Amino acid sequence: MSAWLPTAPCTPQECVAPPAATVSVPRRVLRCVVGLTVLVAGIAVGPLVRRLPRTQREWLVRVWSRAVAAGFGVRIRSTGERGGGRGGALLVANHVSWLDIALIAAVRPGRMLAKSEVGAWPVLGGFVARSGTLFIERDRLRSLPDTVGQIAAALRQGERVVVFPEGSTWCGRGGGRFRPALFQAAIDAGVPVQPVTIRYRTGRGEPTTVSAFVGDDGLVASVRRVVSARGLVGEVTLLPPIVPGAHPGRRALAGAAQAAVGDAVAAGRPPHAHAHPAARTPRPAVAGRGSRWG
């Protein structure tokens, strides 16, 4: 198996709970229609938005992303440090759901890294590519250096790039190891790494796995749970950036970012909540032997 095809122990049967409070069927249908319409419309005009000055572009992306989430019935709550600089930065986040992209874009827009299959989608794939999305061939380890180079080039140009270094979605009660390969791009470009934590809660503030998209769960099933839930909230926490040179090498940098995200996720979890073994906060790694990119 490729180093970029990691798997999580999460399954829909064991990890994903149905929404405790639901909305009516007509409202679910309306949410689906509105959410999908806003999503497709935004992707379609993405290439045009990409040509706008950065301030205008980011404002429109934030508005659109919040509209997408609201269309599907999700409120976004954000906290943390946005940072005052306009230079490049690598944003790294835990990965729970297909909604994660909209949540981050609503708070800290940047170029997303997506699997290459997305670029091959009929019609939408072309629009996504022209909107500035970067792609990674997860089943071809040899392509990683080129991907790292493309990300580093974008970072040098002052772009933000958003990646999910776990390489797989988790249910939110735990998390996977941050793969160090893409952190090399931040080192090469000399830009900070900003850890980002994503959590989902009910309207009463309780953690929920309703939005998780894991294992053999189908996208339709995940969307159905989301649009059925009453008061679903997506939380984005921007953690303090890790400045260039703070850690010796990509493995140590990945370990530090993973520890920051893991601590923040654990802080928002109730004491009795279950956590997967892999979710334990690691000590920052030290540079050592192993795969060049793994």
C-alpha positions in Angstrom: 0.0 0.0 0.0 1.2 3.5 -0.8 2.5 5.7 2.0 -0.2 8.1 1.0 -3.1 5.7 1.4 -3.3 5.4 5.2 -6.4 4.1 6.8 -8.2 5.0 10.0 -9.8 2.5 12.4 -13.0 4.5 12.3 -16.1 2.8 10.8 -19.6 4.2 10.4 -21.0 1.3 12.4 -18.7 1.9 15.5 -18.0 5.6 15.4 -20.8 7.5 13.7 -23.9 8.3 15.7 -27.2 9.5 14.1 -28.3 13.1 15.0 -30.0 13.3 18.4 -32.3 16.1 17.2 -33.5 16.3 13.6 -35.4 18.6 11.3 -38.4 17.9 9.2 -38.1 16.0 5.9 -39.0 19.1 3.8 -36.3 21.1 5.5 -33.8 18.3 4.8 -34.7 18.4 1.1 -34.4 22.2 1.0 -31.0 22.0 2.7 -29.7 19.6 0.1 -31.0 21.7 -2.8 -29.6 25.0 -1.4 -26.3 23.5 -0.3 -25.6 21.8 -3.6 -26.7 24.8 -5.6 -24.4 27.2 -3.8 -21.5 24.7 -3.9 -21.7 24.1 -7.6 -22.2 27.8 -8.4 -19.2 28.8 -6.4 -17.0 26.1 -8.1 -18.2 27.2 -11.5 -17.2 30.9 -11.0 -14.0 29.9 -9.1 -11.7 30.5 -12.1 -13.0 34.1 -12.4 -12.7 34.8 -8.7 -9.1 33.5 -8.8 -8.3 36.5 -11.0 -9.4 39.1 -8.5 -7.1 40.9 -6.1 -6.3 38.9 -3.0 -8.4 40.9 -0.6 -11.5 40.7 -2.7 -10.9 37.1 -3.6 -10.6 36.0 0.0 -13.6 37.9 1.1 -15.7 36.2 -1.6 -14.4 32.8 -0.7 -15.2 33.3 3.0 -18.7 34.4 2.2 -19.3 31.6 -0.3 -17.9 29.0 2.1 -20.2 30.2 4.9 -23.1 30.1 2.5 -22.3 26.5 1.6 -22.2 25.4 5.2 -25.4 27.3 6.0 -27.1 25.8 3.0 -26.4 22.4 4.5 -27.6 23.5 7.9 -24.2 24.0 9.5 -23.1 27.1 11.5 -19.4 27.9 11.7 -17.7 29.1 14.8 -14.1 30.2 14.8 -11.5 31.1 17.3 -7.7 31.6 17.4 -5.0 33.5 15.7 -5.5 34.6 12.1 -2.0 36.1 12.0 -1.2 39.5 10.6 1.2 38.7 7.9 0.3 38.4 4.2 3.0 35.9 3.3 2.7 32.3 2.6 1.7 29.7 5.2 1.1 26.0 5.3 -2.2 25.2 7.1 -2.4 21.7 8.5 -5.6 20.3 10.0 -7.2 17.1 11.3 -9.6 15.6 8.9 -13.2 14.6 9.8 -15.6 15.3 7.0 -16.2 16.6 3.5 -17.4 19.8 5.3 -13.8 20.5 6.6 -12.9 22.3 3.4 -15.8 24.8 3.7 -15.1 25.4 7.4 -11.4 26.3 6.8 -12.1 28.3 3.7 -14.7 30.3 5.7 -12.0 31.3 8.2 -8.6 31.2 6.5 -8.9 30.8 2.7 -6.1 29.1 0.8 -5.3 26.8 -2.0 -6.5 23.3 -1.1 -4.6 20.1 -1.7 -6.9 17.4 -3.1 -6.5 13.9 -4.4 -5.9 13.7 -8.1 -9.2 11.8 -8.7 -11.1 15.1 -7.9 -9.5 16.7 -10.9 -10.8 13.9 -13.1 -14.4 14.5 -12.2 -16.6 15.3 -15.2 -17.2 19.0 -15.6 -16.5 20.0 -12.0 -13.0 18.6 -12.1 -11.9 21.2 -14.6 -13.4 24.1 -12.6 -11.8 22.9 -9.4 -8.4 22.7 -11.1 -8.7 26.2 -12.6 -9.7 27.6 -9.2 -6.2 27.0 -7.9 -6.6 23.5 -6.3 -3.4 21.5 -6.1 -3.5 17.8 -6.6 -1.7 14.8 -5.1 -1.5 11.3 -6.6 -1.8 9.3 -3.3 -1.1 5.9 -4.9 2.2 7.1 -6.5 4.9 7.8 -4.0 7.2 8.9 -6.8 5.0 11.9 -7.5 5.4 13.3 -4.0 8.6 15.3 -4.7 6.8 17.1 -7.5 3.8 17.8 -5.3 6.0 19.1 -2.6 7.7 21.3 -5.2 4.4 22.7 -6.4 3.3 23.5 -2.8 6.6 25.2 -2.0 6.4 27.3 -5.2 2.9 28.4 -4.2 4.1 29.2 -0.6 7.0 31.3 -2.0 4.5 33.3 -4.0 2.7 34.3 -0.8 -0.1 31.8 -1.1 -1.6 29.8 1.8 -1.9 26.1 1.1 -4.3 23.9 3.2 -3.5 20.2 3.6 -4.8 17.3 5.7 -1.6 15.5 6.6 -3.4 12.5 8.3 -4.1 11.3 4.7 -7.5 9.9 5.8 -10.6 11.1 7.6 -11.2 10.2 11.2 -14.5 10.4 13.1 -13.3 13.2 15.3 -12.9 11.2 18.5 -9.3 10.5 17.6 -6.8 11.3 14.9 -4.0 9.8 12.8 -0.3 10.5 12.4 0.7 13.6 10.5 2.6 12.4 7.5 5.8 14.6 7.3 6.3 14.7 3.5 4.3 17.9 2.8 5.9 19.7 5.7 9.0 19.8 3.6 7.3 22.4 1.4 7.1 24.8 4.3 10.8 24.2 5.2 11.9 24.7 1.6 9.8 27.9 1.2 10.8 29.3 4.7 7.2 29.9 5.7 5.3 29.2 9.0 3.1 26.2 9.6 -0.3 26.9 11.2 -2.0 24.0 12.9 -5.8 24.1 12.7 -8.3 22.1 14.7 -11.7 21.0 13.4 -14.5 19.9 15.7 -18.2 19.3 15.3 -20.8 19.9 18.0 -24.5 19.8 18.5 -26.6 22.8 19.2 -26.2 22.1 22.9 -22.4 22.2 22.6 -21.8 18.4 22.8 -19.3 16.7 20.5 -20.8 14.8 17.7 -19.7 12.4 14.9 -22.7 13.2 12.7 -20.7 14.9 10.0 -17.9 12.2 9.9 -17.1 10.7 6.6 -15.2 7.5 7.4 -14.5 4.0 6.3 -17.1 2.6 3.8 -19.5 5.4 4.6 -21.1 6.7 1.4 -21.1 10.4 0.7 -24.9 10.3 0.3 -25.3 8.8 3.8 -23.0 11.4 5.3 -24.8 14.3 3.6 -28.1 12.8 4.7 -27.0 12.9 8.4 -25.7 16.4 8.1 -28.9 17.9 6.6 -31.0 16.0 9.1 -29.2 17.3 12.1 -30.6 20.2 14.1 -28.2 22.9 15.2 -25.0 21.3 13.9 -22.0 23.5 14.5 -18.5 23.3 12.9 -15.7 24.7 15.0 -12.4 25.9 13.6 -9.6 26.8 15.9 -6.5 28.5 14.4 -3.6 27.6 16.7 -0.4 29.7 17.0 1.8 29.4 13.9 5.0 27.4 14.1 7.7 29.8 12.9 10.3 28.7 10.3 13.3 27.0 11.8 11.6 26.1 15.1 12.1 22.4 14.5 14.9 20.4 12.9 13.4 18.8 9.9 10.0 17.9 8.5 9.5 14.9 11.0 10.0 17.1 14.0 7.8 19.8 12.4 5.0 17.3 11.7 5.2 16.0 15.2 4.9 19.4 16.7 1.9 20.3 14.5 0.3 17.0 15.4 0.8 17.5 19.1 -0.7 21.0 18.9 -3.8 19.7 17.1 -4.1 16.6 19.3 -3.9 18.7 22.5 -6.6 21.1 21.2 -8.9 18.2 20.1 -8.4 16.5 23.5 -9.2 19.8 25.3 -12.6 20.0 23.7 -13.5 16.4 24.4 -15.5 15.4 27.5 -13.6 13.3 30.0 -15.6 10.2 29.4 -15.3 10.3 25.6 -13.7 7.4 23.8 -10.5 8.1 21.9 -8.7 5.8 19.5 -5.2 4.7 20.6 -3.7 6.6 17.6 -5.2 9.8 18.9 -2.8 10.1 21.8 -0.7 13.2 21.5 2.8 12.3 20.3 6.0 13.9 21.4 7.6 16.0 18.7 9.5 13.6 16.4 13.2 14.0 15.8 14.9 13.6 12.5 16.0 10.1 11.8 16.1 7.3 9.2 13.2 6.1 7.2 11.4 6.7 4.0 12.5 9.9 2.3 8.9 11.2 2.2 6.9 9.0 4.7 
